[in-house]
């Protein structure tokens, strides 16, 4: 039996091969068990301590692939074997490439979890951060995997300097071919950096209006008042005149009231005061002015202006309704009549 174990196979004894296989299996089993133990431990820490760092470690560790553990175990087992230069180089290259890909998965997952945690913290405080973080997540992953690709190609012996130069020339040709898409992409970047609007803002774009639901790389999506989704390209959106009601800190209200020509002068003098009192009785309002503006065709017209502290349209309508009802009540008590379109026909007999 001992002589059989000493049988030479590819410049190594059978005993050496068996030891290498045993080492690989032990490493694979140990790594798998260690991963399971670490995942359970991190889950416990994440549930008990509610610290974001444990969530990052947990989600990153879950991205560990069995293929990576297998390749790593085979590499460790191969260290006890005497191999020629070519097979040794192949094993080393495969191990390095597998490690680079696994590192890319770890880094990509960690970046995604960190950005998602920060997004959840900021979505109520600063909706603009959602758009920014989505773009940063995309750019970060593109840069990460581009770097991983270059390292893999360099490990395979490819001259990446010449490749980068070639990609630069090819990139110009591709940019010319997809300039519309690139225009939308840069418009998206402009929205992220300049922040003309953020998710949740209510926009009026030409004859379209709706609240911002999503800002993507090519399009921005609005939800209209009637319920349908409006999809606008980012480049077209930035070329349009945008009215952003989400940035309205107070709403200016101008309204007119007309009373009949038969209204006595002493009651006309009281009307601005009544309107002022009606406005100042409401919360979140600021009175500006109220004046007897003009002699109309069939009415004496008063123009009034006040401000509502807040952009909410329903709040504005509730306040204005209360103002109108108070004015109507006071006019009834004073016997002041609202004007309505009338014509007086004078007949003269010859």
LOTORDREN-365135 format. One record per residue (C-alpha): residue in three letters; x, y, z. Coordinates in pm, whole numbers, always signed. Example, Ala and Ser with C-alpha at 12.3 -4.5 7.8 and 13.67 -1.06 7.14 Angstrom:
BEGIN
<rec "ALA",<+1230,-450,+780>>
<rec "SER",<+1367,-106,+714>>
END
This chain:
BEGIN
<rec "UNK",<+0,+0,+0>>
<rec "UNK",<+285,+234,+85>>
<rec "UNK",<+451,+155,-245>>
<rec "UNK",<+123,+230,-423>>
<rec "UNK",<+105,+574,-257>>
<rec "UNK",<+451,+647,-389>>
<rec "UNK",<+338,+604,-749>>
<rec "UNK",<+455,+900,-955>>
<rec "UNK",<+180,+1104,-1125>>
<rec "UNK",<+277,+1421,-1313>>
<rec "UNK",<+602,+1464,-1121>>
<rec "UNK",<+425,+1415,-783>>
<rec "UNK",<+348,+1105,-584>>
<rec "UNK",<-7,+985,-536>>
<rec "UNK",<+32,+1059,-166>>
<rec "UNK",<+112,+1421,-246>>
<rec "UNK",<-195,+1449,-469>>
<rec "UNK",<-416,+1302,-199>>
<rec "UNK",<-275,+1544,+57>>
<rec "UNK",<-343,+1835,-180>>
<rec "UNK",<-701,+1719,-238>>
<rec "UNK",<-753,+1672,+137>>
<rec "UNK",<-618,+2021,+209>>
<rec "UNK",<-849,+2169,-57>>
<rec "UNK",<-1154,+1990,+84>>
<rec "UNK",<-1070,+2094,+439>>
<rec "UNK",<-1022,+2456,+329>>
<rec "UNK",<-1348,+2454,+133>>
<rec "UNK",<-1543,+2303,+422>>
<rec "UNK",<-1381,+2536,+674>>
<rec "UNK",<-1444,+2844,+461>>
<rec "UNK",<-1808,+2745,+407>>
<rec "UNK",<-1862,+2681,+777>>
<rec "UNK",<-1686,+3005,+868>>
<rec "UNK",<-1909,+3196,+624>>
<rec "UNK",<-2228,+3048,+774>>
<rec "UNK",<-2113,+3123,+1130>>
<rec "UNK",<-2013,+3479,+1039>>
<rec "UNK",<-2347,+3542,+863>>
<rec "UNK",<-2547,+3424,+1166>>
<rec "UNK",<-2331,+3629,+1402>>
<rec "UNK",<-2367,+3943,+1191>>
<rec "UNK",<-2744,+3890,+1167>>
<rec "UNK",<-2760,+3880,+1546>>
<rec "UNK",<-2552,+4196,+1579>>
<rec "UNK",<-2760,+4376,+1316>>
<rec "UNK",<-3086,+4286,+1491>>
<rec "UNK",<-2969,+4367,+1843>>
<rec "UNK",<-2758,+4679,+1791>>
<rec "UNK",<-2927,+4834,+1482>>
<rec "UNK",<-2594,+4971,+1362>>
<rec "UNK",<-2564,+5036,+987>>
<rec "UNK",<-2208,+4902,+975>>
<rec "UNK",<-2328,+4551,+1066>>
<rec "UNK",<-2581,+4560,+783>>
<rec "UNK",<-2301,+4654,+544>>
<rec "UNK",<-2079,+4366,+662>>
<rec "UNK",<-2371,+4121,+654>>
<rec "UNK",<-2485,+4204,+301>>
<rec "UNK",<-2126,+4213,+175>>
<rec "UNK",<-2046,+3872,+324>>
<rec "UNK",<-2360,+3723,+168>>
<rec "UNK",<-2220,+3809,-174>>
<rec "UNK",<-1934,+3563,-124>>
<rec "UNK",<-1963,+3302,-400>>
<rec "UNK",<-1891,+2931,-357>>
<rec "UNK",<-1691,+2942,-680>>
<rec "UNK",<-1448,+3184,-518>>
<rec "UNK",<-1413,+2958,-212>>
<rec "UNK",<-1359,+2658,-437>>
<rec "UNK",<-1090,+2827,-646>>
<rec "UNK",<-919,+2959,-332>>
<rec "UNK",<-924,+2612,-174>>
<rec "UNK",<-777,+2453,-487>>
<rec "UNK",<-503,+2717,-492>>
<rec "UNK",<-411,+2648,-128>>
<rec "UNK",<-407,+2272,-194>>
<rec "UNK",<-189,+2319,-501>>
<rec "UNK",<+85,+2478,-293>>
<rec "UNK",<+200,+2135,-172>>
<rec "UNK",<+228,+2010,-530>>
<rec "UNK",<+532,+2060,-748>>
<rec "UNK",<+391,+2195,-1073>>
<rec "UNK",<+561,+2316,-1392>>
<rec "UNK",<+567,+2690,-1466>>
<rec "UNK",<+275,+2691,-1712>>
<rec "UNK",<+17,+2511,-1491>>
<rec "UNK",<+134,+2717,-1193>>
<rec "UNK",<+84,+3041,-1386>>
<rec "UNK",<-263,+2927,-1497>>
<rec "UNK",<-367,+2846,-1139>>
<rec "UNK",<-227,+3176,-1013>>
<rec "UNK",<-405,+3373,-1288>>
<rec "UNK",<-738,+3198,-1232>>
<rec "UNK",<-709,+3260,-857>>
<rec "UNK",<-626,+3628,-903>>
<rec "UNK",<-907,+3681,-1157>>
<rec "UNK",<-1157,+3504,-932>>
<rec "UNK",<-1045,+3716,-637>>
<rec "UNK",<-1080,+4037,-842>>
<rec "UNK",<-1433,+3943,-949>>
<rec "UNK",<-1525,+3853,-591>>
<rec "UNK",<-1376,+4180,-467>>
<rec "UNK",<-1589,+4361,-727>>
<rec "UNK",<-1902,+4188,-595>>
<rec "UNK",<-1811,+4279,-237>>
<rec "UNK",<-1739,+4643,-321>>
<rec "UNK",<-2049,+4677,-541>>
<rec "UNK",<-2277,+4536,-272>>
<rec "UNK",<-2119,+4745,+5>>
<rec "UNK",<-2160,+5060,-206>>
<rec "UNK",<-2524,+4978,-278>>
<rec "UNK",<-2607,+4910,+88>>
<rec "UNK",<-2433,+5227,+213>>
<rec "UNK",<-2609,+5444,-44>>
<rec "UNK",<-2946,+5281,+28>>
<rec "UNK",<-2904,+5339,+403>>
<rec "UNK",<-2816,+5704,+347>>
<rec "UNK",<-3108,+5740,+103>>
<rec "UNK",<-3355,+5608,+362>>
<rec "UNK",<-3221,+5857,+617>>
<rec "UNK",<-3239,+6155,+383>>
<rec "UNK",<-3552,+6087,+176>>
<rec "UNK",<-3779,+6281,+416>>
<rec "UNK",<-3528,+6553,+505>>
<rec "UNK",<-3383,+6614,+159>>
<rec "UNK",<-3563,+6456,-140>>
<rec "UNK",<-3294,+6593,-373>>
<rec "UNK",<-3048,+6342,-227>>
<rec "UNK",<-3247,+6054,-376>>
<rec "UNK",<-3176,+6172,-730>>
<rec "UNK",<-2812,+6243,-648>>
<rec "UNK",<-2755,+5909,-478>>
<rec "UNK",<-2908,+5713,-766>>
<rec "UNK",<-2664,+5877,-1004>>
<rec "UNK",<-2369,+5829,-767>>
<rec "UNK",<-2458,+5461,-730>>
<rec "UNK",<-2460,+5415,-1106>>
<rec "UNK",<-2136,+5608,-1162>>
<rec "UNK",<-1964,+5427,-874>>
<rec "UNK",<-2051,+5084,-1013>>
<rec "UNK",<-1941,+5178,-1364>>
<rec "UNK",<-1603,+5301,-1236>>
<rec "UNK",<-1561,+4998,-1009>>
<rec "UNK",<-1627,+4735,-1278>>
<rec "UNK",<-1424,+4926,-1535>>
<rec "UNK",<-1129,+4911,-1293>>
<rec "UNK",<-1190,+4539,-1227>>
<rec "UNK",<-1200,+4472,-1602>>
<rec "UNK",<-871,+4652,-1658>>
<rec "UNK",<-704,+4459,-1375>>
<rec "UNK",<-835,+4127,-1514>>
<rec "UNK",<-708,+4210,-1863>>
<rec "UNK",<-372,+4317,-1723>>
<rec "UNK",<-346,+3988,-1534>>
<rec "UNK",<-415,+3801,-1861>>
<rec "UNK",<-117,+3975,-2017>>
<rec "UNK",<-309,+4219,-2237>>
<rec "UNK",<-150,+4560,-2289>>
<rec "UNK",<-416,+4779,-2130>>
<rec "UNK",<-234,+5100,-2228>>
<rec "UNK",<-294,+5031,-2595>>
<rec "UNK",<-646,+4913,-2512>>
<rec "UNK",<-731,+5235,-2328>>
<rec "UNK",<-599,+5439,-2621>>
<rec "UNK",<-807,+5231,-2863>>
<rec "UNK",<-1114,+5268,-2647>>
<rec "UNK",<-1063,+5645,-2651>>
<rec "UNK",<-1075,+5656,-3031>>
<rec "UNK",<-1365,+5412,-3041>>
<rec "UNK",<-1543,+5609,-2773>>
<rec "UNK",<-1551,+5917,-2996>>
<rec "UNK",<-1718,+5719,-3273>>
<rec "UNK",<-1969,+5570,-3033>>
<rec "UNK",<-2041,+5913,-2883>>
<rec "UNK",<-2126,+6051,-3225>>
<rec "UNK",<-2355,+5757,-3293>>
<rec "UNK",<-2546,+5783,-2963>>
<rec "UNK",<-2531,+6157,-2906>>
<rec "UNK",<-2905,+6173,-2831>>
<rec "UNK",<-2868,+5918,-2551>>
<rec "UNK",<-2556,+6094,-2423>>
<rec "UNK",<-2746,+6423,-2432>>
<rec "UNK",<-3009,+6277,-2202>>
<rec "UNK",<-2737,+6127,-1982>>
<rec "UNK",<-2561,+6461,-1937>>
<rec "UNK",<-2896,+6629,-1885>>
<rec "UNK",<-2960,+6378,-1606>>
<rec "UNK",<-2623,+6467,-1455>>
<rec "UNK",<-2717,+6835,-1479>>
<rec "UNK",<-3043,+6766,-1295>>
<rec "UNK",<-2851,+6582,-1023>>
<rec "UNK",<-2595,+6859,-974>>
<rec "UNK",<-2805,+7171,-1034>>
<rec "UNK",<-3126,+7033,-875>>
<rec "UNK",<-3387,+7242,-1064>>
<rec "UNK",<-3639,+6996,-920>>
<rec "UNK",<-3638,+6687,-698>>
<rec "UNK",<-3865,+6390,-640>>
<rec "UNK",<-4196,+6509,-496>>
<rec "UNK",<-4193,+6855,-660>>
<rec "UNK",<-4500,+6956,-861>>
<rec "UNK",<-4401,+7081,-1208>>
<rec "UNK",<-4577,+7257,-1492>>
<rec "UNK",<-4396,+7197,-1822>>
<rec "UNK",<-4565,+7377,-2112>>
<rec "UNK",<-4920,+7233,-2103>>
<rec "UNK",<-4823,+6928,-1892>>
<rec "UNK",<-4831,+6916,-1515>>
<rec "UNK",<-4759,+6653,-1251>>
<rec "UNK",<-4546,+6557,-951>>
<rec "UNK",<-4197,+6413,-1002>>
<rec "UNK",<-4187,+6038,-935>>
<rec "UNK",<-3851,+5932,-1076>>
<rec "UNK",<-3543,+6088,-1235>>
<rec "UNK",<-3356,+5836,-1448>>
<rec "UNK",<-3055,+5841,-1678>>
<rec "UNK",<-3266,+5912,-1988>>
<rec "UNK",<-3612,+6015,-1873>>
<rec "UNK",<-3796,+6187,-1591>>
<rec "UNK",<-4140,+6057,-1496>>
<rec "UNK",<-4425,+6269,-1364>>
<rec "UNK",<-4758,+6161,-1219>>
<rec "UNK",<-5035,+6385,-1352>>
<rec "UNK",<-5339,+6500,-1155>>
<rec "UNK",<-5562,+6269,-1359>>
<rec "UNK",<-5345,+5969,-1266>>
<rec "UNK",<-5150,+5882,-1579>>
<rec "UNK",<-4770,+5881,-1593>>
<rec "UNK",<-4592,+6142,-1804>>
<rec "UNK",<-4251,+6041,-1942>>
<rec "UNK",<-4025,+6326,-2056>>
<rec "UNK",<-3669,+6300,-2188>>
<rec "UNK",<-3421,+6482,-1967>>
<rec "UNK",<-3275,+6692,-2248>>
<rec "UNK",<-3621,+6810,-2365>>
<rec "UNK",<-3721,+6879,-2006>>
<rec "UNK",<-3425,+7110,-1941>>
<rec "UNK",<-3494,+7298,-2266>>
<rec "UNK",<-3850,+7374,-2153>>
<rec "UNK",<-3977,+7648,-1924>>
<rec "UNK",<-4043,+7469,-1596>>
<rec "UNK",<-4268,+7608,-1325>>
<rec "UNK",<-4173,+7434,-1001>>
<rec "UNK",<-4451,+7467,-745>>
<rec "UNK",<-4250,+7252,-504>>
<rec "UNK",<-4023,+7553,-442>>
<rec "UNK",<-4318,+7782,-366>>
<rec "UNK",<-4276,+7899,-6>>
<rec "UNK",<-4588,+8114,-7>>
<rec "UNK",<-4874,+8167,-251>>
<rec "UNK",<-4984,+8515,-360>>
<rec "UNK",<-5362,+8543,-398>>
<rec "UNK",<-5533,+8823,-591>>
<rec "UNK",<-5913,+8839,-601>>
<rec "UNK",<-6178,+9092,-697>>
<rec "UNK",<-6520,+9169,-557>>
<rec "UNK",<-6784,+9383,-724>>
<rec "UNK",<-7076,+9554,-548>>
<rec "UNK",<-7371,+9739,-698>>
<rec "UNK",<-7363,+10110,-785>>
<rec "UNK",<-7646,+10165,-537>>
<rec "UNK",<-7414,+10086,-241>>
<rec "UNK",<-7387,+10391,-7>>
<rec "UNK",<-7049,+10559,+28>>
<rec "UNK",<-7016,+10487,+400>>
<rec "UNK",<-7051,+10113,+332>>
<rec "UNK",<-6799,+10132,+48>>
<rec "UNK",<-6549,+10272,+297>>
<rec "UNK",<-6606,+9970,+526>>
<rec "UNK",<-6547,+9703,+258>>
<rec "UNK",<-6160,+9704,+260>>
<rec "UNK",<-6167,+9667,+639>>
<rec "UNK",<-6411,+9373,+615>>
<rec "UNK",<-6187,+9199,+361>>
<rec "UNK",<-5879,+9261,+576>>
<rec "UNK",<-6054,+9121,+882>>
<rec "UNK",<-6167,+8814,+684>>
<rec "UNK",<-5808,+8740,+580>>
<rec "UNK",<-5643,+8807,+915>>
<rec "UNK",<-5887,+8572,+1091>>
<rec "UNK",<-5731,+8278,+900>>
<rec "UNK",<-5416,+8097,+1006>>
<rec "UNK",<-5106,+8097,+785>>
<rec "UNK",<-5204,+8413,+597>>
<rec "UNK",<-5048,+8756,+552>>
<rec "UNK",<-5265,+9048,+443>>
<rec "UNK",<-5113,+9276,+180>>
<rec "UNK",<-5374,+9526,+56>>
<rec "UNK",<-5738,+9589,-35>>
<rec "UNK",<-5858,+9890,-241>>
<rec "UNK",<-6156,+10031,-426>>
<rec "UNK",<-6000,+9972,-764>>
<rec "UNK",<-6232,+10099,-1036>>
<rec "UNK",<-6576,+10181,-1167>>
<rec "UNK",<-6676,+9883,-1375>>
<rec "UNK",<-6946,+9849,-1639>>
<rec "UNK",<-7200,+9729,-1388>>
<rec "UNK",<-7015,+9721,-1052>>
<rec "UNK",<-6784,+9902,-814>>
<rec "UNK",<-6477,+9681,-805>>
<rec "UNK",<-6245,+9611,-512>>
<rec "UNK",<-5909,+9435,-558>>
<rec "UNK",<-5745,+9255,-264>>
<rec "UNK",<-5412,+9073,-222>>
<rec "UNK",<-5292,+8837,+50>>
<rec "UNK",<-5037,+8557,+93>>
<rec "UNK",<-5081,+8198,+209>>
<rec "UNK",<-4778,+8056,+391>>
<rec "UNK",<-4728,+7727,+211>>
<rec "UNK",<-4750,+7573,-137>>
<rec "UNK",<-5034,+7329,-69>>
<rec "UNK",<-5323,+7400,-307>>
<rec "UNK",<-5588,+7235,-90>>
<rec "UNK",<-5480,+7448,+206>>
<rec "UNK",<-5507,+7762,-10>>
<rec "UNK",<-5858,+7669,-126>>
<rec "UNK",<-5975,+7603,+231>>
<rec "UNK",<-5845,+7942,+341>>
<rec "UNK",<-5994,+8128,+44>>
<rec "UNK",<-6328,+7957,+97>>
<rec "UNK",<-6331,+8073,+459>>
<rec "UNK",<-6247,+8429,+348>>
<rec "UNK",<-6531,+8431,+94>>
<rec "UNK",<-6783,+8298,+346>>
<rec "UNK",<-6685,+8560,+606>>
<rec "UNK",<-6717,+8840,+349>>
<rec "UNK",<-7058,+8707,+242>>
<rec "UNK",<-7174,+8698,+603>>
<rec "UNK",<-7066,+9055,+671>>
<rec "UNK",<-7221,+9185,+350>>
<rec "UNK",<-7551,+9023,+446>>
<rec "UNK",<-7548,+9196,+786>>
<rec "UNK",<-7467,+9535,+632>>
<rec "UNK",<-7707,+9496,+340>>
<rec "UNK",<-7431,+9522,+78>>
<rec "UNK",<-7528,+9357,-250>>
<rec "UNK",<-7285,+9179,-482>>
<rec "UNK",<-7304,+9302,-838>>
<rec "UNK",<-7394,+9084,-1132>>
<rec "UNK",<-7404,+9171,-1503>>
<rec "UNK",<-7694,+9409,-1570>>
<rec "UNK",<-7795,+9651,-1842>>
<rec "UNK",<-8017,+9957,-1812>>
<rec "UNK",<-8221,+10042,-2121>>
<rec "UNK",<-8345,+10402,-2142>>
<rec "UNK",<-8645,+10458,-2371>>
<rec "UNK",<-8708,+10815,-2480>>
<rec "UNK",<-9048,+10894,-2635>>
<rec "UNK",<-9041,+11149,-2918>>
END
